[in-house]
């Protein structure tokens, strides 16, 4: 049994050379938003959800990206509403959000 029911990795990679990267889409802000959201819902911690930063996840052309384990579901998002939908549907209700999957 995994330590967390869901472990979310948010690519926060910032490239200095101008190449596409998740950092260009306020990925750090997205991570902060997700952390606050799960804390507010009371689903943060062991046996529940955890949000972590990740370096480059290698899918820059799809960015910004997050991946949710243990399912290994990859998502892209446009705004905080998309992130809220991922939390509500996937983390809380166990239903991956197909429209945001990559």
Biopython code that builds the backbone (N, CA, C, O; Angstrom):
import numpy as np
from Bio.PDB.StructureBuilder import StructureBuilder

atoms = [
    (1, "UNK", "N", (0.846, -1.181, 0.000)),
    (1, "UNK", "CA", (0.000, 0.000, 0.000)),
    (1, "UNK", "C", (0.890, 1.244, 0.000)),
    (1, "UNK", "O", (1.824, 1.336, 0.798)),
    (2, "UNK", "N", (0.607, 2.209, -0.896)),
    (2, "UNK", "CA", (1.443, 3.410, -0.951)),
    (2, "UNK", "C", (1.260, 4.277, 0.294)),
    (2, "UNK", "O", (0.220, 4.243, 0.950)),
    (3, "UNK", "N", (2.291, 5.045, 0.596)),
    (3, "UNK", "CA", (2.261, 5.939, 1.756)),
    (3, "UNK", "C", (1.215, 7.032, 1.574)),
    (3, "UNK", "O", (0.557, 7.437, 2.532)),
    (4, "UNK", "N", (1.066, 7.509, 0.333)),
    (4, "UNK", "CA", (0.042, 8.508, 0.000)),
    (4, "UNK", "C", (-0.955, 7.873, -0.960)),
    (4, "UNK", "O", (-0.577, 7.062, -1.806)),
    (5, "UNK", "N", (-2.223, 8.238, -0.831)),
    (5, "UNK", "CA", (-3.214, 7.728, -1.783)),
    (5, "UNK", "C", (-2.950, 8.308, -3.165)),
    (5, "UNK", "O", (-3.155, 7.634, -4.174)),
    (6, "UNK", "N", (-2.494, 9.555, -3.212)),
    (6, "UNK", "CA", (-2.120, 10.210, -4.465)),
    (6, "UNK", "C", (-0.897, 11.074, -4.215)),
    (6, "UNK", "O", (-0.838, 11.833, -3.248)),
    (7, "UNK", "N", (0.069, 10.945, -5.101)),
    (7, "UNK", "CA", (1.297, 11.740, -5.032)),
    (7, "UNK", "C", (1.380, 12.505, -6.345)),
    (7, "UNK", "O", (1.510, 11.910, -7.415)),
    (8, "UNK", "N", (1.304, 13.826, -6.256)),
    (8, "UNK", "CA", (1.239, 14.690, -7.434)),
    (8, "UNK", "C", (2.577, 15.399, -7.611)),
    (8, "UNK", "O", (3.070, 16.050, -6.689)),
    (9, "UNK", "N", (3.154, 15.270, -8.789)),
    (9, "UNK", "CA", (4.405, 15.946, -9.109)),
    (9, "UNK", "C", (4.112, 17.047, -10.121)),
    (9, "UNK", "O", (3.557, 16.796, -11.191)),
    (10, "UNK", "N", (4.492, 18.258, -9.769)),
    (10, "UNK", "CA", (4.284, 19.431, -10.607)),
    (10, "UNK", "C", (5.634, 19.832, -11.191)),
    (10, "UNK", "O", (6.555, 20.174, -10.449)),
    (11, "UNK", "N", (5.756, 19.792, -12.505)),
    (11, "UNK", "CA", (7.003, 20.233, -13.127)),
    (11, "UNK", "C", (7.124, 21.736, -12.913)),
    (11, "UNK", "O", (6.262, 22.505, -13.338)),
    (12, "UNK", "N", (8.197, 22.142, -12.253)),
    (12, "UNK", "CA", (8.459, 23.567, -12.020)),
    (12, "UNK", "C", (9.761, 23.984, -12.691)),
    (12, "UNK", "O", (10.344, 25.011, -12.344)),
    (13, "UNK", "N", (10.208, 23.194, -13.640)),
    (13, "UNK", "CA", (11.479, 23.466, -14.307)),
    (13, "UNK", "C", (11.461, 24.819, -15.012)),
    (13, "UNK", "O", (10.503, 25.165, -15.704)),
    (14, "UNK", "N", (12.542, 25.578, -14.821)),
    (14, "UNK", "CA", (12.707, 26.870, -15.482)),
    (14, "UNK", "C", (13.990, 26.826, -16.286)),
    (14, "UNK", "O", (15.074, 26.656, -15.729)),
    (15, "UNK", "N", (13.869, 26.979, -17.588)),
    (15, "UNK", "CA", (15.047, 26.977, -18.464)),
    (15, "UNK", "C", (15.482, 28.415, -18.718)),
    (15, "UNK", "O", (14.666, 29.286, -19.020)),
    (16, "UNK", "N", (16.750, 28.635, -18.590)),
    (16, "UNK", "CA", (17.301, 29.968, -18.778)),
    (16, "UNK", "C", (17.549, 30.295, -20.241)),
    (16, "UNK", "O", (17.715, 31.464, -20.588)),
    (17, "UNK", "N", (17.576, 29.286, -21.109)),
    (17, "UNK", "CA", (17.911, 29.508, -22.515)),
    (17, "UNK", "C", (16.714, 29.892, -23.385)),
    (17, "UNK", "O", (16.856, 30.037, -24.599)),
    (18, "UNK", "N", (15.539, 30.057, -22.780)),
    (18, "UNK", "CA", (14.355, 30.440, -23.530)),
    (18, "UNK", "C", (13.593, 29.295, -24.156)),
    (18, "UNK", "O", (12.536, 29.504, -24.751)),
    (19, "UNK", "N", (14.122, 28.073, -24.030)),
    (19, "UNK", "CA", (13.409, 26.898, -24.550)),
    (19, "UNK", "C", (12.102, 26.724, -23.769)),
    (19, "UNK", "O", (12.015, 27.134, -22.611)),
    (20, "UNK", "N", (11.086, 26.117, -24.397)),
    (20, "UNK", "CA", (9.818, 25.895, -23.688)),
    (20, "UNK", "C", (10.027, 25.116, -22.389)),
    (20, "UNK", "O", (10.810, 24.168, -22.328)),
    (21, "UNK", "N", (9.305, 25.543, -21.359)),
    (21, "UNK", "CA", (9.386, 24.853, -20.067)),
    (21, "UNK", "C", (8.147, 25.187, -19.252)),
    (21, "UNK", "O", (7.471, 26.184, -19.505)),
    (22, "UNK", "N", (7.864, 24.355, -18.288)),
    (22, "UNK", "CA", (6.680, 24.541, -17.450)),
    (22, "UNK", "C", (6.780, 25.810, -16.612)),
    (22, "UNK", "O", (5.763, 26.428, -16.296)),
    (23, "UNK", "N", (7.996, 26.199, -16.253)),
    (23, "UNK", "CA", (8.189, 27.409, -15.469)),
    (23, "UNK", "C", (7.646, 28.658, -16.153)),
    (23, "UNK", "O", (7.341, 29.642, -15.479)),
    (24, "UNK", "N", (7.520, 28.637, -17.468)),
    (24, "UNK", "CA", (6.973, 29.774, -18.206)),
    (24, "UNK", "C", (5.473, 29.944, -17.980)),
    (24, "UNK", "O", (4.892, 30.948, -18.391)),
    (25, "UNK", "N", (4.854, 28.977, -17.336)),
    (25, "UNK", "CA", (3.406, 28.993, -17.106)),
    (25, "UNK", "C", (3.058, 29.122, -15.627)),
    (25, "UNK", "O", (2.020, 28.626, -15.189)),
    (26, "UNK", "N", (3.912, 29.779, -14.860)),
    (26, "UNK", "CA", (3.713, 29.948, -13.416)),
    (26, "UNK", "C", (3.497, 28.600, -12.719)),
    (26, "UNK", "O", (2.579, 28.441, -11.916)),
    (27, "UNK", "N", (4.348, 27.654, -13.040)),
    (27, "UNK", "CA", (4.240, 26.316, -12.455)),
    (27, "UNK", "C", (4.422, 26.345, -10.937)),
    (27, "UNK", "O", (3.786, 25.565, -10.229)),
    (28, "UNK", "N", (5.266, 27.218, -10.435)),
    (28, "UNK", "CA", (5.433, 27.323, -8.979)),
    (28, "UNK", "C", (4.140, 27.811, -8.330)),
    (28, "UNK", "O", (3.768, 27.359, -7.247)),
    (29, "UNK", "N", (3.462, 28.737, -9.004)),
    (29, "UNK", "CA", (2.163, 29.189, -8.514)),
    (29, "UNK", "C", (1.139, 28.067, -8.540)),
    (29, "UNK", "O", (0.301, 27.965, -7.644)),
    (30, "UNK", "N", (1.203, 27.224, -9.569)),
    (30, "UNK", "CA", (0.297, 26.077, -9.665)),
    (30, "UNK", "C", (0.542, 25.117, -8.503)),
    (30, "UNK", "O", (-0.404, 24.617, -7.895)),
    (31, "UNK", "N", (1.801, 24.863, -8.200)),
    (31, "UNK", "CA", (2.142, 23.981, -7.080)),
    (31, "UNK", "C", (1.587, 24.547, -5.775)),
    (31, "UNK", "O", (0.984, 23.824, -4.982)),
    (32, "UNK", "N", (1.792, 25.833, -5.563)),
    (32, "UNK", "CA", (1.279, 26.485, -4.354)),
    (32, "UNK", "C", (-0.237, 26.380, -4.292)),
    (32, "UNK", "O", (-0.800, 26.085, -3.238)),
    (33, "UNK", "N", (-0.896, 26.620, -5.419)),
    (33, "UNK", "CA", (-2.355, 26.519, -5.470)),
    (33, "UNK", "C", (-2.821, 25.109, -5.096)),
    (33, "UNK", "O", (-3.738, 24.951, -4.290)),
    (34, "UNK", "N", (-2.192, 24.091, -5.677)),
    (34, "UNK", "CA", (-2.565, 22.703, -5.378)),
    (34, "UNK", "C", (-2.351, 22.384, -3.903)),
    (34, "UNK", "O", (-3.198, 21.744, -3.279)),
    (35, "UNK", "N", (-1.236, 22.821, -3.343)),
    (35, "UNK", "CA", (-0.954, 22.554, -1.924)),
    (35, "UNK", "C", (-2.022, 23.191, -1.033)),
    (35, "UNK", "O", (-2.513, 22.561, -0.096)),
    (36, "UNK", "N", (-2.373, 24.437, -1.331)),
    (36, "UNK", "CA", (-3.400, 25.120, -0.547)),
    (36, "UNK", "C", (-4.760, 24.447, -0.699)),
    (36, "UNK", "O", (-5.528, 24.344, 0.258)),
    (37, "UNK", "N", (-5.038, 23.999, -1.898)),
    (37, "UNK", "CA", (-6.339, 23.364, -2.182)),
    (37, "UNK", "C", (-6.507, 22.066, -1.395)),
    (37, "UNK", "O", (-7.544, 21.850, -0.769)),
    (38, "UNK", "N", (-5.476, 21.187, -1.424)),
    (38, "UNK", "CA", (-5.638, 19.917, -0.703)),
    (38, "UNK", "C", (-5.646, 20.148, 0.809)),
    (38, "UNK", "O", (-6.323, 19.434, 1.547)),
    (39, "UNK", "N", (-4.894, 21.144, 1.261)),
    (39, "UNK", "CA", (-4.913, 21.475, 2.689)),
    (39, "UNK", "C", (-6.303, 21.964, 3.091)),
    (39, "UNK", "O", (-6.834, 21.561, 4.126)),
    (40, "UNK", "N", (-6.886, 22.833, 2.271)),
    (40, "UNK", "CA", (-8.220, 23.352, 2.546)),
    (40, "UNK", "C", (-9.298, 22.282, 2.546)),
    (40, "UNK", "O", (-10.287, 22.386, 3.271)),
    (41, "UNK", "N", (-9.105, 21.254, 1.731)),
    (41, "UNK", "CA", (-10.068, 20.151, 1.675)),
    (41, "UNK", "C", (-9.822, 19.104, 2.760)),
    (41, "UNK", "O", (-10.629, 18.193, 2.943)),
    (42, "UNK", "N", (-8.713, 19.237, 3.472)),
    (42, "UNK", "CA", (-8.393, 18.270, 4.524)),
    (42, "UNK", "C", (-7.929, 16.925, 3.993)),
    (42, "UNK", "O", (-8.119, 15.897, 4.643)),
    (43, "UNK", "N", (-7.313, 16.930, 2.799)),
    (43, "UNK", "CA", (-6.853, 15.661, 2.213)),
    (43, "UNK", "C", (-5.333, 15.642, 2.058)),
    (43, "UNK", "O", (-4.807, 14.942, 1.193)),
    (44, "UNK", "N", (-4.633, 16.400, 2.883)),
    (44, "UNK", "CA", (-3.179, 16.494, 2.824)),
    (44, "UNK", "C", (-2.565, 15.587, 3.882)),
    (44, "UNK", "O", (-3.011, 15.568, 5.029)),
    (45, "UNK", "N", (-1.538, 14.835, 3.490)),
    (45, "UNK", "CA", (-0.769, 14.074, 4.462)),
    (45, "UNK", "C", (-0.783, 12.584, 4.225)),
    (45, "UNK", "O", (-1.400, 12.104, 3.273)),
    (46, "UNK", "N", (-0.098, 11.840, 5.096)),
    (46, "UNK", "CA", (-0.001, 10.384, 4.956)),
    (46, "UNK", "C", (-1.376, 9.736, 4.799)),
    (46, "UNK", "O", (-2.326, 10.058, 5.513)),
    (47, "UNK", "N", (-1.448, 8.820, 3.850)),
    (47, "UNK", "CA", (-2.704, 8.133, 3.570)),
    (47, "UNK", "C", (-3.632, 8.936, 2.689)),
    (47, "UNK", "O", (-4.688, 8.456, 2.277)),
    (48, "UNK", "N", (-3.233, 10.164, 2.401)),
    (48, "UNK", "CA", (-4.054, 11.055, 1.580)),
    (48, "UNK", "C", (-3.213, 11.555, 0.411)),
    (48, "UNK", "O", (-2.578, 10.750, -0.271)),
    (49, "UNK", "N", (-3.192, 12.854, 0.164)),
    (49, "UNK", "CA", (-2.487, 13.394, -0.994)),
    (49, "UNK", "C", (-1.251, 14.182, -0.593)),
    (49, "UNK", "O", (-1.165, 14.717, 0.512)),
    (50, "UNK", "N", (-0.301, 14.242, -1.511)),
    (50, "UNK", "CA", (0.897, 15.063, -1.343)),
    (50, "UNK", "C", (1.206, 15.706, -2.687)),
    (50, "UNK", "O", (1.076, 15.080, -3.739)),
    (51, "UNK", "N", (1.618, 16.969, -2.630)),
    (51, "UNK", "CA", (2.002, 17.730, -3.814)),
    (51, "UNK", "C", (3.496, 18.007, -3.720)),
    (51, "UNK", "O", (3.972, 18.505, -2.699)),
    (52, "UNK", "N", (4.236, 17.690, -4.771)),
    (52, "UNK", "CA", (5.681, 17.929, -4.804)),
    (52, "UNK", "C", (6.086, 18.643, -6.081)),
    (52, "UNK", "O", (5.435, 18.520, -7.118)),
    (53, "UNK", "N", (7.179, 19.396, -5.982)),
    (53, "UNK", "CA", (7.812, 19.966, -7.167)),
    (53, "UNK", "C", (8.617, 18.875, -7.844)),
    (53, "UNK", "O", (9.100, 17.942, -7.202)),
    (54, "UNK", "N", (8.751, 19.009, -9.140)),
    (54, "UNK", "CA", (9.613, 18.104, -9.895)),
    (54, "UNK", "C", (10.443, 18.944, -10.858)),
    (54, "UNK", "O", (10.014, 20.001, -11.322)),
    (55, "UNK", "N", (11.626, 18.452, -11.140)),
    (55, "UNK", "CA", (12.406, 19.054, -12.210)),
    (55, "UNK", "C", (11.751, 18.680, -13.524)),
    (55, "UNK", "O", (10.596, 18.255, -13.546)),
    (56, "UNK", "N", (12.467, 18.832, -14.599)),
    (56, "UNK", "CA", (11.906, 18.549, -15.912)),
    (56, "UNK", "C", (11.367, 17.122, -15.989)),
    (56, "UNK", "O", (12.070, 16.158, -15.687)),
    (57, "UNK", "N", (10.117, 17.012, -16.395)),
    (57, "UNK", "CA", (9.477, 15.706, -16.557)),
    (57, "UNK", "C", (9.568, 15.212, -18.002)),
    (57, "UNK", "O", (9.042, 14.150, -18.334)),
    (58, "UNK", "N", (10.238, 15.987, -18.856)),
    (58, "UNK", "CA", (10.507, 15.539, -20.215)),
    (58, "UNK", "C", (9.352, 15.636, -21.195)),
    (58, "UNK", "O", (9.393, 15.030, -22.266)),
    (59, "UNK", "N", (8.324, 16.393, -20.840)),
    (59, "UNK", "CA", (7.185, 16.545, -21.759)),
    (59, "UNK", "C", (6.925, 18.028, -22.013)),
    (59, "UNK", "O", (5.783, 18.487, -22.022)),
    (60, "UNK", "N", (8.003, 18.753, -22.215)),
    (60, "UNK", "CA", (7.965, 20.208, -22.344)),
    (60, "UNK", "C", (6.996, 20.687, -23.413)),
    (60, "UNK", "O", (6.340, 21.715, -23.244)),
    (61, "UNK", "N", (6.903, 19.953, -24.504)),
    (61, "UNK", "CA", (6.027, 20.354, -25.593)),
    (61, "UNK", "C", (4.553, 20.278, -25.208)),
    (61, "UNK", "O", (3.706, 20.840, -25.902)),
    (62, "UNK", "N", (4.237, 19.596, -24.120)),
    (62, "UNK", "CA", (2.862, 19.447, -23.656)),
    (62, "UNK", "C", (2.548, 20.395, -22.506)),
    (62, "UNK", "O", (1.412, 20.442, -22.033)),
    (63, "UNK", "N", (3.530, 21.139, -22.060)),
    (63, "UNK", "CA", (3.490, 21.905, -20.823)),
    (63, "UNK", "C", (2.381, 22.917, -20.716)),
    (63, "UNK", "O", (1.806, 23.350, -21.714)),
    (64, "UNK", "N", (2.096, 23.281, -19.503)),
    (64, "UNK", "CA", (2.676, 22.784, -18.270)),
    (64, "UNK", "C", (2.112, 21.410, -17.926)),
    (64, "UNK", "O", (0.997, 21.075, -18.325)),
    (65, "UNK", "N", (2.881, 20.617, -17.186)),
    (65, "UNK", "CA", (2.452, 19.254, -16.893)),
    (65, "UNK", "C", (2.555, 18.915, -15.413)),
    (65, "UNK", "O", (3.388, 19.439, -14.672)),
    (66, "UNK", "N", (1.657, 18.004, -15.021)),
    (66, "UNK", "CA", (1.731, 17.355, -13.709)),
    (66, "UNK", "C", (1.478, 15.874, -13.942)),
    (66, "UNK", "O", (0.876, 15.486, -14.943)),
    (67, "UNK", "N", (1.942, 15.053, -13.010)),
    (67, "UNK", "CA", (1.669, 13.621, -13.079)),
    (67, "UNK", "C", (1.191, 13.169, -11.709)),
    (67, "UNK", "O", (1.735, 13.573, -10.681)),
    (68, "UNK", "N", (0.163, 12.324, -11.710)),
    (68, "UNK", "CA", (-0.452, 11.837, -10.477)),
    (68, "UNK", "C", (-0.176, 10.343, -10.341)),
    (68, "UNK", "O", (-0.521, 9.548, -11.216)),
    (69, "UNK", "N", (0.449, 9.982, -9.233)),
    (69, "UNK", "CA", (0.703, 8.580, -8.910)),
    (69, "UNK", "C", (-0.168, 8.177, -7.737)),
    (69, "UNK", "O", (-0.505, 9.036, -6.922)),
    (70, "UNK", "N", (-0.548, 6.919, -7.608)),
    (70, "UNK", "CA", (0.097, 5.768, -8.206)),
    (70, "UNK", "C", (-0.394, 5.413, -9.606)),
    (70, "UNK", "O", (0.155, 4.510, -10.237)),
    (71, "UNK", "N", (-1.418, 6.107, -10.104)),
    (71, "UNK", "CA", (-1.977, 5.753, -11.410)),
    (71, "UNK", "C", (-1.059, 6.088, -12.579)),
    (71, "UNK", "O", (-1.147, 5.461, -13.634)),
    (72, "UNK", "N", (-0.178, 7.072, -12.401)),
    (72, "UNK", "CA", (0.681, 7.496, -13.490)),
    (72, "UNK", "C", (-0.079, 8.266, -14.559)),
    (72, "UNK", "O", (0.209, 8.131, -15.748)),
    (73, "UNK", "N", (-1.048, 9.071, -14.140)),
    (73, "UNK", "CA", (-1.848, 9.857, -15.076)),
    (73, "UNK", "C", (-1.186, 11.223, -15.263)),
    (73, "UNK", "O", (-0.907, 11.937, -14.300)),
    (74, "UNK", "N", (-0.945, 11.563, -16.527)),
    (74, "UNK", "CA", (-0.321, 12.831, -16.899)),
    (74, "UNK", "C", (-1.384, 13.828, -17.301)),
    (74, "UNK", "O", (-2.332, 13.499, -18.013)),
    (75, "UNK", "N", (-1.209, 15.071, -16.825)),
    (75, "UNK", "CA", (-2.139, 16.145, -17.151)),
    (75, "UNK", "C", (-1.399, 17.382, -17.631)),
    (75, "UNK", "O", (-0.235, 17.608, -17.301)),
    (76, "UNK", "N", (-2.113, 18.177, -18.420)),
    (76, "UNK", "CA", (-1.744, 19.554, -18.679)),
    (76, "UNK", "C", (-2.895, 20.402, -18.160)),
    (76, "UNK", "O", (-3.986, 19.891, -17.910)),
    (77, "UNK", "N", (-2.654, 21.687, -18.001)),
    (77, "UNK", "CA", (-3.686, 22.571, -17.470)),
    (77, "UNK", "C", (-3.496, 23.960, -18.058)),
    (77, "UNK", "O", (-2.409, 24.315, -18.514)),
    (78, "UNK", "N", (-4.576, 24.743, -18.040)),
    (78, "UNK", "CA", (-4.531, 26.103, -18.547)),
    (78, "UNK", "C", (-4.605, 27.103, -17.401)),
    (78, "UNK", "O", (-3.930, 28.133, -17.419)),
    (79, "UNK", "N", (-5.432, 26.792, -16.405)),
    (79, "UNK", "CA", (-5.649, 27.746, -15.321)),
    (79, "UNK", "C", (-5.930, 27.004, -14.015)),
    (79, "UNK", "O", (-5.943, 25.774, -13.970)),
    (80, "UNK", "N", (-6.154, 27.780, -12.959)),
    (80, "UNK", "CA", (-6.389, 27.182, -11.636)),
    (80, "UNK", "C", (-7.682, 26.375, -11.621)),
    (80, "UNK", "O", (-7.793, 25.413, -10.861)),
    (81, "UNK", "N", (-8.661, 26.744, -12.442)),
    (81, "UNK", "CA", (-9.913, 25.971, -12.512)),
    (81, "UNK", "C", (-9.634, 24.547, -12.984)),
    (81, "UNK", "O", (-10.248, 23.601, -12.492)),
    (82, "UNK", "N", (-8.710, 24.386, -13.936)),
    (82, "UNK", "CA", (-8.323, 23.043, -14.383)),
    (82, "UNK", "C", (-7.693, 22.265, -13.238)),
    (82, "UNK", "O", (-7.987, 21.085, -13.049)),
    (83, "UNK", "N", (-6.830, 22.922, -12.474)),
    (83, "UNK", "CA", (-6.193, 22.252, -11.335)),
    (83, "UNK", "C", (-7.229, 21.857, -10.286)),
    (83, "UNK", "O", (-7.151, 20.772, -9.710)),
    (84, "UNK", "N", (-8.194, 22.734, -10.039)),
    (84, "UNK", "CA", (-9.263, 22.414, -9.086)),
    (84, "UNK", "C", (-10.063, 21.202, -9.558)),
    (84, "UNK", "O", (-10.448, 20.355, -8.752)),
    (85, "UNK", "N", (-10.308, 21.124, -10.857)),
    (85, "UNK", "CA", (-11.041, 19.983, -11.404)),
    (85, "UNK", "C", (-10.254, 18.683, -11.208)),
    (85, "UNK", "O", (-10.840, 17.648, -10.890)),
    (86, "UNK", "N", (-8.947, 18.731, -11.394)),
    (86, "UNK", "CA", (-8.107, 17.547, -11.169)),
    (86, "UNK", "C", (-8.179, 17.124, -9.707)),
    (86, "UNK", "O", (-8.305, 15.936, -9.410)),
    (87, "UNK", "N", (-8.101, 18.083, -8.797)),
    (87, "UNK", "CA", (-8.197, 17.755, -7.365)),
    (87, "UNK", "C", (-9.562, 17.157, -7.055)),
    (87, "UNK", "O", (-9.658, 16.082, -6.462)),
    (88, "UNK", "N", (-10.614, 17.858, -7.461)),
    (88, "UNK", "CA", (-11.973, 17.409, -7.129)),
    (88, "UNK", "C", (-12.306, 16.051, -7.735)),
    (88, "UNK", "O", (-12.814, 15.164, -7.049)),
    (89, "UNK", "N", (-12.020, 15.899, -9.004)),
    (89, "UNK", "CA", (-12.409, 14.667, -9.682)),
    (89, "UNK", "C", (-11.438, 13.515, -9.439)),
    (89, "UNK", "O", (-11.863, 12.411, -9.096)),
    (90, "UNK", "N", (-10.144, 13.759, -9.611)),
    (90, "UNK", "CA", (-9.179, 12.666, -9.515)),
    (90, "UNK", "C", (-8.809, 12.358, -8.058)),
    (90, "UNK", "O", (-8.943, 11.221, -7.605)),
    (91, "UNK", "N", (-8.349, 13.365, -7.340)),
    (91, "UNK", "CA", (-7.873, 13.100, -5.977)),
    (91, "UNK", "C", (-8.997, 12.792, -5.007)),
    (91, "UNK", "O", (-8.853, 11.916, -4.155)),
    (92, "UNK", "N", (-10.106, 13.491, -5.118)),
    (92, "UNK", "CA", (-11.219, 13.292, -4.179)),
    (92, "UNK", "C", (-12.139, 12.160, -4.625)),
    (92, "UNK", "O", (-12.481, 11.287, -3.827)),
    (93, "UNK", "N", (-12.540, 12.167, -5.892)),
    (93, "UNK", "CA", (-13.541, 11.202, -6.361)),
    (93, "UNK", "C", (-12.980, 10.004, -7.117)),
    (93, "UNK", "O", (-13.726, 9.093, -7.476)),
    (94, "UNK", "N", (-11.658, 9.997, -7.364)),
    (94, "UNK", "CA", (-11.039, 8.844, -8.012)),
    (94, "UNK", "C", (-11.338, 8.704, -9.493)),
    (94, "UNK", "O", (-11.215, 7.616, -10.056)),
    (95, "UNK", "N", (-11.734, 9.807, -10.128)),
    (95, "UNK", "CA", (-12.054, 9.787, -11.556)),
    (95, "UNK", "C", (-11.084, 10.676, -12.317)),
    (95, "UNK", "O", (-11.192, 11.899, -12.225)),
    (96, "UNK", "N", (-10.144, 10.116, -13.065)),
    (96, "UNK", "CA", (-9.240, 10.950, -13.855)),
    (96, "UNK", "C", (-10.024, 11.866, -14.799)),
    (96, "UNK", "O", (-11.097, 11.513, -15.289)),
    (97, "UNK", "N", (-9.464, 13.040, -15.036)),
    (97, "UNK", "CA", (-10.098, 14.058, -15.879)),
    (97, "UNK", "C", (-9.577, 13.873, -17.304)),
    (97, "UNK", "O", (-8.501, 14.361, -17.651)),
    (98, "UNK", "N", (-10.342, 13.174, -18.110)),
    (98, "UNK", "CA", (-9.890, 12.807, -19.452)),
    (98, "UNK", "C", (-9.568, 14.000, -20.331)),
    (98, "UNK", "O", (-8.612, 13.939, -21.105)),
    (99, "UNK", "N", (-10.321, 15.073, -20.244)),
    (99, "UNK", "CA", (-10.104, 16.214, -21.123)),
    (99, "UNK", "C", (-8.759, 16.898, -20.887)),
    (99, "UNK", "O", (-8.279, 17.621, -21.761)),
    (100, "UNK", "N", (-8.144, 16.686, -19.728)),
    (100, "UNK", "CA", (-6.858, 17.305, -19.417)),
    (100, "UNK", "C", (-5.688, 16.325, -19.501)),
    (100, "UNK", "O", (-4.534, 16.712, -19.319)),
    (101, "UNK", "N", (-5.988, 15.064, -19.776)),
    (101, "UNK", "CA", (-4.927, 14.049, -19.849)),
    (101, "UNK", "C", (-4.089, 14.208, -21.104)),
    (101, "UNK", "O", (-4.590, 14.583, -22.165)),
    (102, "UNK", "N", (-2.795, 13.915, -20.962)),
    (102, "UNK", "CA", (-1.889, 13.905, -22.126)),
    (102, "UNK", "C", (-1.265, 12.533, -22.261)),
    (102, "UNK", "O", (-0.471, 12.303, -23.173)),
]
sb = StructureBuilder()
sb.init_structure("model")
sb.init_model(0)
sb.init_chain("A")
sb.init_seg("    ")
for serial, (resi, resn, name, xyz) in enumerate(atoms, 1):
    if name == "N":
        sb.init_residue(resn, " ", resi, " ")
    sb.init_atom(name, np.array(xyz, "f"), 0.0, 1.0, " ", f" {name:<3s}", serial, name[0])
structure = sb.get_structure()
